Amino acid sequence: MQLVMLLLILGVFYFFMIRPQMKKQKELKKFRESLTIGDKVVTIGGIHGKVLEMDDTSILLSCEGSTKIRVEKSAVSTGMDAQQIAQTNK
């Protein structure tokens, strides 16, 4: 009886915590691989920028004014959609 309960708890833990996290990581990896020059992105630290150059592990971002920052690809968290771009241009 205890073995069945333990397996049930492990199953619930897997389906509600581990599996969604793995799916999210897979989508993030796919997003980072699909980045192209000219995309607007946000880093983990909250820096908004436009992709100027890319290599295997890093990205050169153009930020406010003529500021350029080189960050690791793994530091890019999300892209900016049209609605977010419109809000930042206000």
N, CA, C and O atoms as a DFTB+ gen file, in Angstrom:
360 C
 N C O
     1  1       0.828      -1.197       0.000
     2  2       0.000       0.000       0.000
     3  2       0.873       1.262       0.000
     4  3       0.581       2.221      -0.715
     5  1       1.946       1.259       0.804
     6  2       2.819       2.424       0.858
     7  2       3.551       2.619      -0.456
     8  3       3.798       3.754      -0.866
     9  1       3.894       1.548      -1.111
    10  2       4.578       1.628      -2.397
    11  2       3.681       2.277      -3.454
    12  3       4.146       3.095      -4.247
    13  1       2.424       1.919      -3.462
    14  2       1.467       2.512      -4.405
    15  2       1.327       4.007      -4.136
    16  3       1.301       4.811      -5.068
    17  1       1.239       4.372      -2.876
    18  2       1.107       5.790      -2.504
    19  2       2.352       6.570      -2.903
    20  3       2.242       7.697      -3.386
    21  1       3.530       5.993      -2.709
    22  2       4.781       6.634      -3.080
    23  2       4.854       6.838      -4.596
    24  3       5.246       7.907      -5.063
    25  1       4.478       5.817      -5.355
    26  2       4.464       5.938      -6.820
    27  2       3.463       6.985      -7.285
    28  3       3.733       7.720      -8.234
    29  1       2.329       7.060      -6.639
    30  2       1.327       8.073      -6.977
    31  2       1.858       9.477      -6.715
    32  3       1.653      10.376      -7.530
    33  1       2.528       9.673      -5.605
    34  2       3.107      10.979      -5.276
    35  2       4.187      11.348      -6.286
    36  3       4.238      12.491      -6.741
    37  1       5.052      10.399      -6.644
    38  2       6.089      10.656      -7.637
    39  2       5.483      10.986      -9.006
    40  3       5.978      11.866      -9.710
    41  1       4.426      10.289      -9.374
    42  2       3.747      10.564     -10.645
    43  2       3.151      11.962     -10.687
    44  3       3.295      12.667     -11.685
    45  1       2.493      12.362      -9.629
    46  2       1.918      13.709      -9.548
    47  2       3.021      14.761      -9.594
    48  3       2.898      15.771     -10.287
    49  1       4.091      14.519      -8.856
    50  2       5.225      15.440      -8.844
    51  2       5.790      15.597     -10.247
    52  3       6.088      16.715     -10.668
    53  1       5.944      14.492     -10.983
    54  2       6.484      14.545     -12.343
    55  2       5.573      15.339     -13.267
    56  3       6.046      16.226     -13.977
    57  1       4.285      15.043     -13.274
    58  2       3.370      15.677     -14.230
    59  2       3.070      17.136     -13.911
    60  3       2.765      17.902     -14.825
    61  1       3.146      17.545     -12.653
    62  2       2.818      18.925     -12.311
    63  2       4.033      19.820     -12.112
    64  3       3.883      21.041     -12.082
    65  1       5.235      19.258     -11.975
    66  2       6.396      20.106     -11.729
    67  2       7.523      19.871     -12.732
    68  3       8.013      20.829     -13.331
    69  1       7.937      18.654     -12.925
    70  2       9.100      18.389     -13.766
    71  2       8.775      18.520     -15.244
    72  3       9.511      19.180     -15.978
    73  1       7.707      17.916     -15.688
    74  2       7.363      17.933     -17.114
    75  2       7.118      19.345     -17.646
    76  3       7.654      19.678     -18.703
    77  1       6.334      20.196     -16.971
    78  2       6.146      21.559     -17.480
    79  2       7.453      22.353     -17.545
    80  3       7.650      23.147     -18.465
    81  1       8.346      22.142     -16.573
    82  2       9.625      22.851     -16.576
    83  2      10.478      22.406     -17.754
    84  3      11.132      23.233     -18.389
    85  1      10.482      21.123     -18.053
    86  2      11.237      20.614     -19.205
    87  2      10.681      21.173     -20.505
    88  3      11.439      21.506     -21.416
    89  1       9.363      21.275     -20.597
    90  2       8.721      21.829     -21.795
    91  2       9.097      23.301     -21.974
    92  3       9.377      23.745     -23.088
    93  1       9.102      24.043     -20.884
    94  2       9.460      25.455     -20.931
    95  2      10.917      25.640     -21.361
    96  3      11.216      26.528     -22.160
    97  1      11.814      24.820     -20.844
    98  2      13.222      24.899     -21.217
    99  2      13.417      24.568     -22.692
   100  3      14.243      25.187     -23.363
   101  1      12.669      23.605     -23.196
   102  2      12.768      23.220     -24.597
   103  2      12.294      24.365     -25.503
   104  3      12.910      24.636     -26.534
   105  1      11.198      25.038     -25.118
   106  2      10.700      26.172     -25.894
   107  2      11.686      27.336     -25.873
   108  3      11.870      28.002     -26.892
   109  1      12.314      27.589     -24.742
   110  2      13.294      28.665     -24.622
   111  2      14.520      28.383     -25.481
   112  3      15.051      29.288     -26.123
   113  1      14.968      27.138     -25.497
   114  2      16.100      26.762     -26.338
   115  2      15.757      26.945     -27.811
   116  3      16.582      27.428     -28.586
   117  1      14.557      26.567     -28.195
   118  2      14.100      26.727     -29.582
   119  2      14.047      28.212     -29.953
   120  3      14.430      28.591     -31.060
   121  1      13.572      29.050     -29.024
   122  2      13.504      30.495     -29.259
   123  2      14.900      31.074     -29.469
   124  3      15.117      31.853     -30.397
   125  1      15.846      30.696     -28.611
   126  2      17.215      31.215     -28.723
   127  2      17.876      30.795     -30.024
   128  3      18.647      31.558     -30.606
   129  1      17.578      29.588     -30.484
   130  2      18.145      29.114     -31.745
   131  2      17.526      29.804     -32.951
   132  3      18.155      29.887     -34.006
   133  1      16.303      30.299     -32.810
   134  2      15.614      30.928     -33.932
   135  2      15.844      32.438     -34.015
   136  3      15.297      33.092     -34.904
   137  1      16.643      33.002     -33.105
   138  2      16.912      34.438     -33.139
   139  2      17.622      34.825     -34.431
   140  3      18.479      34.095     -34.930
   141  1      17.251      35.976     -34.955
   142  2      17.903      36.500     -36.150
   143  2      18.307      37.945     -35.908
   144  3      17.846      38.579     -34.959
   145  1      19.166      38.454     -36.769
   146  2      19.598      39.846     -36.663
   147  2      18.394      40.744     -36.891
   148  3      17.618      40.538     -37.824
   149  1      18.245      41.741     -36.030
   150  2      17.130      42.670     -36.122
   151  2      16.009      42.378     -35.135
   152  3      15.127      43.216     -34.947
   153  1      16.020      41.210     -34.500
   154  2      15.001      40.874     -33.504
   155  2      15.188      41.737     -32.263
   156  3      16.315      42.053     -31.881
   157  1      14.093      42.109     -31.645
   158  2      14.145      42.849     -30.381
   159  2      13.941      41.846     -29.261
   160  3      13.003      41.049     -29.289
   161  1      14.834      41.893     -28.267
   162  2      14.832      40.909     -27.183
   163  2      14.973      41.591     -25.832
   164  3      15.311      42.771     -25.738
   165  1      14.705      40.812     -24.788
   166  2      14.892      41.245     -23.406
   167  2      15.773      40.204     -22.735
   168  3      15.518      39.006     -22.853
   169  1      16.815      40.654     -22.027
   170  2      17.704      39.722     -21.337
   171  2      17.140      39.360     -19.971
   172  3      16.150      39.936     -19.521
   173  1      17.776      38.410     -19.327
   174  2      17.367      38.001     -17.990
   175  2      17.464      39.169     -17.015
   176  3      16.661      39.270     -16.087
   177  1      18.444      40.052     -17.219
   178  2      18.631      41.211     -16.349
   179  2      17.689      42.361     -16.651
   180  3      17.725      43.380     -15.961
   181  1      16.841      42.223     -17.674
   182  2      15.865      43.256     -17.992
   183  2      16.338      44.265     -19.026
   184  3      15.689      45.293     -19.223
   185  1      17.449      43.994     -19.686
   186  2      17.962      44.914     -20.706
   187  2      17.228      44.668     -22.016
   188  3      17.166      43.539     -22.504
   189  1      16.672      45.737     -22.578
   190  2      15.975      45.656     -23.856
   191  2      16.959      46.048     -24.945
   192  3      17.708      47.014     -24.797
   193  1      16.956      45.294     -26.039
   194  2      17.872      45.620     -27.114
   195  2      17.484      44.968     -28.421
   196  3      16.573      44.144     -28.490
   197  1      18.211      45.366     -29.461
   198  2      17.996      44.840     -30.802
   199  2      19.250      44.069     -31.197
   200  3      20.364      44.552     -30.996
   201  1      19.078      42.879     -31.755
   202  2      20.206      42.020     -32.109
   203  2      20.940      42.611     -33.307
   204  3      20.347      42.829     -34.364
   205  1      22.251      42.872     -33.132
   206  2      23.084      43.389     -34.217
   207  2      23.948      42.300     -34.839
   208  3      24.054      42.210     -36.062
   209  1      24.562      41.479     -34.004
   210  2      25.443      40.404     -34.456
   211  2      25.193      39.176     -33.602
   212  3      24.744      39.272     -32.460
   213  1      25.494      38.016     -34.178
   214  2      25.355      36.769     -33.431
   215  2      26.507      35.841     -33.783
   216  3      26.972      35.819     -34.922
   217  1      26.960      35.082     -32.805
   218  2      27.849      33.963     -33.074
   219  2      27.318      32.762     -32.294
   220  3      26.174      32.785     -31.841
   221  1      28.109      31.737     -32.132
   222  2      27.613      30.513     -31.508
   223  2      27.143      30.697     -30.067
   224  3      26.147      30.101     -29.659
   225  1      27.855      31.519     -29.297
   226  2      27.538      31.621     -27.871
   227  2      27.118      33.011     -27.415
   228  3      26.577      33.145     -26.317
   229  1      27.345      34.043     -28.207
   230  2      27.034      35.395     -27.736
   231  2      26.266      36.197     -28.786
   232  3      26.201      35.842     -29.962
   233  1      25.688      37.295     -28.301
   234  2      24.881      38.189     -29.134
   235  2      25.307      39.616     -28.831
   236  3      25.526      39.965     -27.671
   237  1      25.427      40.444     -29.864
   238  2      25.698      41.866     -29.687
   239  2      24.368      42.597     -29.791
   240  3      23.685      42.529     -30.812
   241  1      24.006      43.307     -28.702
   242  2      22.735      44.033     -28.645
   243  2      22.979      45.526     -28.764
   244  3      23.943      46.056     -28.212
   245  1      22.106      46.190     -29.482
   246  2      22.096      47.637     -29.532
   247  2      21.032      48.104     -28.552
   248  3      19.862      47.740     -28.668
   249  1      21.450      48.916     -27.586
   250  2      20.519      49.409     -26.575
   251  2      20.225      50.881     -26.843
   252  3      20.424      51.355     -27.961
   253  1      19.767      51.593     -25.856
   254  2      19.411      53.014     -25.984
   255  2      20.579      53.811     -26.556
   256  3      21.714      53.672     -26.101
   257  1      20.298      54.642     -27.547
   258  2      21.339      55.465     -28.154
   259  2      22.282      54.617     -28.978
   260  3      21.847      53.778     -29.766
   261  1      23.573      54.835     -28.797
   262  2      24.560      54.079     -29.557
   263  2      25.254      53.022     -28.692
   264  3      26.325      52.532     -29.051
   265  1      24.656      52.676     -27.572
   266  2      25.228      51.698     -26.660
   267  2      25.111      50.295     -27.240
   268  3      24.054      49.896     -27.729
   269  1      26.213      49.556     -27.178
   270  2      26.223      48.178     -27.638
   271  2      26.707      47.295     -26.494
   272  3      27.670      47.626     -25.802
   273  1      26.029      46.172     -26.306
   274  2      26.364      45.251     -25.225
   275  2      26.453      43.846     -25.801
   276  3      25.585      43.422     -26.564
   277  1      27.511      43.127     -25.429
   278  2      27.624      41.721     -25.842
   279  2      27.195      40.856     -24.658
   280  3      27.734      40.982     -23.559
   281  1      26.225      39.980     -24.894
   282  2      25.711      39.079     -23.857
   283  2      25.730      37.644     -24.375
   284  3      25.769      37.398     -25.581
   285  1      25.702      36.724     -23.450
   286  2      25.607      35.313     -23.811
   287  2      24.196      35.021     -24.339
   288  3      23.226      35.649     -23.915
   289  1      24.096      34.075     -25.257
   290  2      22.780      33.693     -25.763
   291  2      21.881      33.195     -24.638
   292  3      20.668      33.403     -24.665
   293  1      22.472      32.546     -23.661
   294  2      21.681      32.013     -22.557
   295  2      21.084      33.113     -21.687
   296  3      20.198      32.835     -20.879
   297  1      21.550      34.365     -21.831
   298  2      21.017      35.482     -21.050
   299  2      19.769      36.090     -21.677
   300  3      19.112      36.923     -21.051
   301  1      19.432      35.692     -22.892
   302  2      18.233      36.212     -23.551
   303  2      17.040      35.423     -23.044
   304  3      17.003      34.197     -23.138
   305  1      16.055      36.149     -22.499
   306  2      14.919      35.444     -21.919
   307  2      13.702      35.450     -22.833
   308  3      13.046      34.419     -22.977
   309  1      13.383      36.579     -23.453
   310  2      12.193      36.636     -24.302
   311  2      12.413      37.576     -25.470
   312  3      13.333      38.394     -25.478
   313  1      11.552      37.438     -26.443
   314  2      11.505      38.379     -27.547
   315  2      10.418      39.397     -27.269
   316  3       9.579      39.196     -26.390
   317  1      10.431      40.469     -28.003
   318  2       9.405      41.490     -27.827
   319  2       8.442      41.395     -28.996
   320  3       8.856      41.423     -30.155
   321  1       7.149      41.283     -28.689
   322  2       6.160      41.269     -29.759
   323  2       5.784      42.699     -30.127
   324  3       6.267      43.645     -29.505
   325  1       4.938      42.865     -31.119
   326  2       4.585      44.194     -31.626
   327  2       3.962      45.080     -30.552
   328  3       4.210      46.286     -30.531
   329  1       3.157      44.506     -29.662
   330  2       2.517      45.298     -28.612
   331  2       3.538      45.833     -27.623
   332  3       3.443      46.989     -27.210
   333  1       4.502      45.027     -27.237
   334  2       5.539      45.489     -26.313
   335  2       6.408      46.546     -26.955
   336  3       6.805      47.502     -26.290
   337  1       6.713      46.398     -28.235
   338  2       7.519      47.388     -28.935
   339  2       6.801      48.728     -28.990
   340  3       7.422      49.775     -28.811
   341  1       5.496      48.700     -29.235
   342  2       4.717      49.940     -29.272
   343  2       4.699      50.623     -27.921
   344  3       4.747      51.851     -27.851
   345  1       4.629      49.850     -26.840
   346  2       4.611      50.432     -25.498
   347  2       5.948      51.076     -25.150
   348  3       5.969      52.112     -24.484
   349  1       7.065      50.491     -25.582
   350  2       8.364      51.056     -25.255
   351  2       8.678      52.269     -26.104
   352  3       9.522      53.078     -25.720
   353  1       8.031      52.422     -27.242
   354  2       8.276      53.580     -28.105
   355  2       7.461      54.796     -27.697
   356  3       7.653      55.867     -28.273
   357  1       6.557      54.676     -26.725
   358  2       5.725      55.805     -26.286
   359  2       6.529      56.804     -25.505
   360  3       5.990      57.816     -25.059
